[in-house]
């Protein structure tokens, strides 16, 4: 059950988001080279992290399969 305070915050949040969608402001901005290199390095880091965790998961699966193999061979 929501309290009055929670309902008030929810209403203000919905109102603010809908106001931003209905009445958009023009942003006179650009992406400078520093921001572009930051975005590119973040994307590279994301792929490196995904690759690392994929390798970690495959190594653990291989270790588990070796343990299972050793249980049945003995």
C-alpha positions in Angstrom: 0.0 0.0 0.0 1.5 3.3 -1.0 1.6 6.2 1.3 0.5 9.7 0.4 4.2 10.7 0.1 5.0 7.9 -2.3 1.9 8.7 -4.4 3.0 12.4 -4.5 6.5 11.5 -5.7 5.2 9.1 -8.3 2.9 11.8 -9.6 5.7 14.3 -9.8 8.0 11.9 -11.5 5.3 10.9 -14.1 4.5 14.6 -14.6 8.1 15.6 -15.1 8.9 12.8 -17.6 5.7 13.5 -19.6 6.5 17.2 -19.7 10.0 16.5 -21.1 8.5 14.2 -23.7 5.7 16.6 -24.8 7.7 19.8 -24.7 11.2 18.9 -25.9 14.0 21.6 -25.7 16.5 22.1 -28.5 19.9 21.1 -27.4 22.7 23.1 -29.0 25.5 20.6 -28.3 28.1 18.5 -30.0 30.2 15.5 -29.1 33.8 16.5 -28.8 36.8 14.2 -29.6 37.3 13.5 -25.9 33.8 12.2 -25.5 34.1 10.1 -28.6 37.3 8.4 -27.4 35.6 7.8 -24.0 32.7 6.1 -25.7 34.9 4.0 -27.9 37.1 2.9 -24.9 34.0 2.0 -22.9 32.8 -0.1 -25.8 36.2 -1.8 -26.1 36.2 -2.4 -22.3 32.7 -3.9 -22.5 33.8 -6.4 -25.2 36.9 -7.3 -23.3 34.9 -7.9 -20.1 32.4 -10.1 -22.0 35.3 -12.1 -23.5 37.0 -12.6 -20.1 33.8 -13.9 -18.5 33.1 -16.1 -21.4 36.5 -17.6 -21.1 36.1 -18.0 -17.3 32.8 -19.8 -17.8 34.2 -22.2 -20.4 37.1 -23.0 -18.2 34.8 -23.8 -15.3 32.7 -26.0 -17.5 35.8 -27.8 -18.7 36.9 -28.4 -15.1 33.5 -29.7 -14.1 33.5 -32.1 -17.1 36.9 -33.3 -16.1 35.7 -34.0 -12.6 32.7 -35.9 -13.9 34.9 -37.9 -16.3 37.3 -38.8 -13.4 34.4 -40.0 -11.3 33.2 -42.4 -14.0 36.6 -43.6 -15.0 37.7 -44.7 -11.6 
